[in-house]
Amino acid sequence: MNKRVVILWLCLFVRAVSLMAQDVPAGVVTAFKKGDSQELNGHLSDKVELILENRSINVDRRTAEGKMAAFFSGNQVSGFTVNHQGKRNESGFIVGTLATANGNFRVNCFFRKVADKYVIHQIRIDKTNE
């Protein structure tokens, strides 16, 4: 009897941890690591605010993908590291460092939950002085 109770609690704990780990889509981190705008497109909201080096635009998903493709082609990506991430209620964020041939960039991605899926509604990319 005790074994079953322990196994049941262990299964519930593992399930809760796995659900919490799904807050920020892993595909977003992978897309930034590869500099892949097409993979990033799968995680974009219908409307996205892009802030690329202090220039802000509100665009649809297709235009956002094109702008990110242009950014990635002008800045050959060599890596991406997540520095912070979190979630509150129906939103989440990641803050990371994008390493490129032209230097490092700070990336802020903000998510909102739409139909049980977190989608990006804002991407901010700024050059760092490191």
C-alpha positions, -999 to 999 in steps of 0.1 A, spaced: 0 0 0 27 25 9 46 18 -23 16 27 -44 11 60 -24 47 69 -29 47 61 -66 14 81 -70 29 111 -53 61 108 -73 42 106 -106 21 137 -96 53 156 -87 70 147 -120 39 158 -139 37 191 -121 74 198 -128 70 190 -165 40 213 -168 59 241 -152 89 236 -175 67 241 -206 60 278 -198 85 291 -223 86 271 -255 120 254 -260 117 260 -297 121 297 -292 155 291 -275 165 267 -303 154 292 -330 176 319 -314 205 295 -310 204 287 -347 194 321 -359 164 305 -376 135 329 -383 113 302 -398 114 282 -366 108 313 -346 77 321 -368 60 290 -353 60 308 -319 49 343 -330 16 358 -322 -5 372 -351 7 407 -342 42 413 -329 60 443 -316 96 442 -328 122 466 -312 154 461 -331 182 484 -320 158 511 -308 135 510 -338 101 499 -328 75 485 -353 42 466 -349 39 440 -376 21 408 -385 37 374 -381 49 372 -417 66 406 -416 81 398 -382 97 367 -397 111 387 -426 126 413 -402 141 386 -380 155 368 -411 171 401 -422 185 406 -387 199 371 -385 215 374 -420 232 406 -410 244 392 -377 256 356 -381 245 338 -349 271 318 -330 250 311 -298 223 320 -275 222 318 -237 191 323 -215 199 346 -186 165 349 -170 130 335 -176 98 336 -158 60 336 -159 31 352 -142 -5 342 -148 -10 342 -185 23 357 -196 60 349 -196 94 362 -207 130 353 -214 160 375 -213 191 362 -231 223 370 -247 226 364 -285 262 360 -296 269 370 -332 298 377 -354 291 415 -349 291 412 -311 266 404 -284 229 414 -282 205 414 -253 172 397 -263 140 402 -244 111 380 -255 76 385 -240 49 358 -243 12 357 -237 -9 326 -235 -34 321 -263 -54 290 -265 -32 270 -241 -1 280 -260 25 307 -252 32 329 -282 56 358 -286 40 392 -287 72 413 -283 108 409 -292 134 434 -282 170 431 -294 197 456 -282 234 457 -288 254 452 -256 287 469 -247 304 436 -236 
